[in-house]
């Protein structure tokens, strides 16, 4: 039972949301935690007393919790995007509302003849909320998605040893169920995937790898194939003791996986998911449970990887481009426009500008400052040329020369 299901006077419908909004706007700074994973919201709610006071109180608190989550989510999503995907956003928040609330406290409650009114302080996990919205494709992405390599050893219930693609001797076996499901979901979310079938054994044969990889071995392999994130773990299915006569057998699969940044070696995602299926056939039942657990794992990993990857991109040092030349002002607009169209340039800002010099700051997600310099060299300009005479640290020094 929520506020939306109650019939209130028009004045009360207007009054309480307005008060809640005012309380949010008037919060002192120390009420909002400095921790990145917490947003504390004060909100008011009320419910009509129909049966008893405890039921009315529960409905009023529920309304406050829903409002707090909705308000936090709205602050994360641009208005245009919110309008475009409102139905899906509202559905997700309605279904998963409790997952984003880490704590709440009823600060004040009042009972009238017909209504129960509460003032509630709600703490929202912004990390979990952002992960859920991002994983569902409900917030616009600004970072280039990382290239993924799967290193999941998979063992069906009817197999005596794990299957894994990086073994030195190639053996025929059925396509992995868990990994296939994981790759499908991540591909649908826009992640570029490395096709392990196209990796020549010569690239990793000297490493002497087995099914159980260490982090160092996995990172070494990831670097050799130019992956940006590796997903390392295992998927194991087994037959349980539950059965129905001789026909129906139960199979349980568990997928344990971690996402690791190849550049930093940092673990950026982790999940463990279990799925159970019933089948007469061991291969079919095993495959079904592995696929289900793999799909759950991929959904969980996607949100975590997106969130962490975005943080890494935002924390990267920006590149400063120092530009000089004689009377360069007529050339700067074209130079900026061309610079902004280079793959990997997500943001640029002009910090200084004079007739003979300018400073532009760039957020470049496509690689190093040298990679940006190389990309600029491939561009042509009708009225001038460029001379990149120095690449030092995070600074490019460029001269614009009239033709």
N, C-alpha and C positions, 0 to 999 in steps of 0.2 A: 504494500500500500504506500503510495507516494503522494506528494502534493498535487501532482498532475491529475490524480484520480479524485481529488476532493473538490467540493463545490464551495468556493469562498466568495465573500463580498468583493466587488470590483475594487474597492479602496484597499482592502487587505492584499489583493493580488499585486497591486502596484507598490504598496508600501514596503513589503518585506524584501523583494528583490532589490529595491532602491536602497534600503538600509544596508543590505549585505554588500552591495557595491561600494557604498560610502565607507563602510568599515574596512574594506580592502584598500581603498585609496588613502585612508587616514592612518594605516598601520605605521607605528614608529619603526625605524630602520632595524632595531635589534630584534623585532619579532620575526623577521625573515632571516632564517639561518644563513650563515655564510657558507655552509657546506653546499657543494654543487648538487648533492642528491636530495635536498630537502626544500620544500616550499610549504610554508605555514600559512593557512588561510583561515580567517574568521568569517563565519557565515551564520545567518539566522534562518530558521525554518519553523513551520507550524503544521499541525494536523488537526482535523476536526475530531472531537471526541464522540465516537459512535457507540462502541461497545464498552471499552474500559480505558482507563488512563495509561496503563503500560503499553497497550497497542498503539494508542495515539502518540505516546512518547517515542516509541520505536519508529513510527512513520515519520515524525518530525526530524529525528536524528538522521534517518536514511536520506531525507531530502537534503540536509546539510552536506552529507558526505558526497552525494551525487553532484551537488553544485560545486563543491571544492574541486573535484576531479575535472569537471567540465571547464571551470574557470581556468585551471592550470593548463589544460590542453589547448584552450583557445589562445592563450598567450604564446604558445609554441608554433602556431600555424598562421601563415598570412591569410588575410581576409578572403582574397580571391580563391585561394586553395581550399579554405574552409567552406566557402559557398559551393564550389565545384564538387567536393566530395563529402558534403554534409551528411548524407544518408549513411555512408559507410563509417564515418567518424562517430556519429551518434550511436550506431549499432555496436561498434567496438567498445565504446565507453560504457554502454549499458550492460554488455555481457561481462566485461572484465573490470568493472568498477572497483571491486574489493582488492584486486591485485596491486593497485597503485597507492593504497592508503596504508601508511606504516603506523599511524597512531592517531587517535582523536580523543578529545576531552570535552565533556559538557560543562561549560562555564556557568551557565545560568539557565533556569527553566521556570516558566510561569504557567499556571493553570487558570483559565477563565471558565465561564459556564459552558462554553461550546468548543474551545480550542486549547491545544497544548502548544506552547511556544518555547523554543530552545535557542541558546547561543552556543555554538560549537566551534572549537579550535581543531582544525584538521591538518595533519602533516602528510604531504604527498611525496612519494618517491619520483622525482622528475626523471631520473635515469630509467627506471622501469617504464614510465609512461612514454618517454621518447623512444625507447627501444620497441615498444609495442606499436606505436604509430609509424615508426620508420619501417619496421618489418612488414607491416601491412601496406606499405606504399602510400601512407596518408600524410606524409610531410615531404616537401620538395627537397631533393638531394642537391647539394652544391659541390660535393667532392667527387672526383673521378673514382669509380669503384675499383677496389683492388683485384688483381688477377689471382685466382684461386687454384691451388693444387691440392687434390685429395690424396691423403696417405692413410687410408682406412683399411686395415686387415679384416677380412670378413670370413666368418666360419658358420656355415649352415648347420642345422641339427644333424644332417646325415653325412657330414664331412669329418674326416679324421684329423684334418689340419687346416689352418687358415688359408684363404685365398688372398693373394696380394700381387699387384701388377709389377712391383719393382724387384721381383726375384730374378736372379741371374739367368736361370733357364726358364724359357717361356713354356708354360703348360696350358693346355686347353681347359677352360672351365666356364660354367655359365656366368653371364654378366652379373656382377654383384647387385643384389637387390637393394640393400641399404644405400650404397653409394649412388646407384642409379636414381633413387628417389631424392637423395640430397642434391645431386647435380641438377635434376629437373627443377626443383624449387628455387635454387640459387640462380639458375639461368633465367627463370621467369622474373626474378627480382632485379635482373640487369647485371649480375656479376659476370665478368669474363672468366671462363674456365679453361684450364689447360687440359687438352685431351691426352691422357696418359698413354693411349694406344699409339700415339704418334711420336712418343719419346723413344729414341733408339736405345737399346740396352747398353751400348758402349758409353753412354753418358754417365751411368751409375754403376757399371759392372765392377769397377775397381774398388768400390766402397765396401763390398762384401756384406750387403744388407740382408737381414732376415725379417720375419714378420713384425717383431717388436723393435721399433726404431727409437733411438734416443733423440732428444731434442736437437742435439748437435748434428746427428746424421740427417735428420729430417730437414734442418735448415740448410745444410750443405747441398742436399738434393734440390731443395727449393731454389737456391741461388743458381744452380746449374741450368735450370729450366726457366729462369727469370720470373719465378712466381713472386707475388708480393705478400700473400698470406697462404700459409699451409694449414690444412685441417687434418690433424693427427689424432689417431685413435683406433678403436676396434668396434666390430659389430659381431655379436655372438648370439646364435640361436640354440635353444635346447628344447627337448621334449620334457614336459612336466609330468607329474604323476596323475594328473586329472585326465579322465577319459570316460567315454560313454560306450560301454561294451567293447567290441573289437573294431568298431567303425570310426568313431569320432575320437581323435587324439588332440591334445592341447600343446601348443608350441609357444614359447616365450622368447622374445629377442630383446637384447639390451644393446644400445648404441652409446658408447662413451667417446666424446670428441672434444678437442680443444683447437681453437684458432690461434695461430702464432704469427706475429708480424715478422717477415723475413728480414726486413731492414734492421729492426731493433732487437729481435729475439724475445720480445715481450708477449706474454699470453694476453690476448685481447678478447677471448670468448671461451666459454666452457659449458658443456651440457651433458646430461645423462638421461636417456629416455628409454622407456620399456613399452613394448606392445605385445599383446597376446592374441593368438588366433586358434581356430579350431578347424581341423581338416582330417580327411582320411589318409592323405598322402604326406609323408614327411617332407619331401621337397617343396610341395605347394604350401603347406602350412608354415614351414620355415621361411620361405620367401615372402609370404604375406606378412608375417610378424616383423621380419627385417625391414621390409619396405615401409611399414607403418611407423616403426621406431625411427627409421632414417628420415622420414618426412617431418616428424616432430622435432628431431635434432636440427635439421636444416632451418626450420622456422625459428627456433630458439637462437641458433648461431647467427643467422642473418641480421637480426635486430642488434645483437651485441657488437658484431663486426662493424656494421654501419655506424653505430653510435661512437665507437672507439676510433674508427678510421677518421670520422669527421673531426673528432677532437685532435687527433694527430695532425691533420691538415691545417686546422685553425692555429695550432701551436707552432707550426713551422715558421722559420724566419722568412721574412719577406725579402725580396730582391730589390735593391736600389739601383736605378739606372740614372747615371749622370750624363747629361747630354750637353754638348757644346758645339759651337760653330758660328759663322758670321750670318747674322740676320736669319735665325732659324725659326722665328715665329710662324711664317707661312707654311713651314713643313711639319710643325708639331701635331696638327690635327690629323693629318694623314698617317704620321708615324704612330700616334696613339691608337687610331682605328685599326691599323694593321697589327700592332702589338696585341690588342684586345682579342683579335681573331685567332691567335696562335693557340693550338690545342694545349690545355693545361693552365692557361691564364684565366683565373677566376675572378680576379679583382685588380684594378689599377687606379692609382690616385696621383694627381700632379701636386707635388709639395711646393715647388718653387718654379718661377718662370720669369725670365728676362729676355731681352732681344737676342742675347748671345749664349744663353745657358738655361737649362731646366733640370729639375730633379723629379723623376717619376718612380713611385713605389709600386711593386707588382707582387701579387700572390700567385705563385707558379707551382702547380701540382704535377707538372709534367716531367719533373726531374731536377737536375742541378742547375745552378746559374750557367754553367758551360752548355748544358742542353738548350737553355733559352737562347744563349748567344748563337749556337749553331742553327736554331730555328729562324732567328732573325736574319742570318746571312743568306738564307734561301729566299727571302722576300725581295721584291723589286719595287722601286719607286720611280715615278715618271720624271720628277724634277730634281731629285737629289739621290745621293748614295750614302751608305753608312760605312764608317770605319770603326770597328770594335777594337780599340787599341789596348784594352786592359780588362781582364776578368780576375777579380781579386775578392776572395771570400764570398760575400753575398752582394757584391757591387759590380755592375757593368759600367764601363766608361766608353761612351760612344760619341763620335764626331759626325755631324751631318754636313755633307759636302755638296754644294750646288753643282749640277751637271752643266 
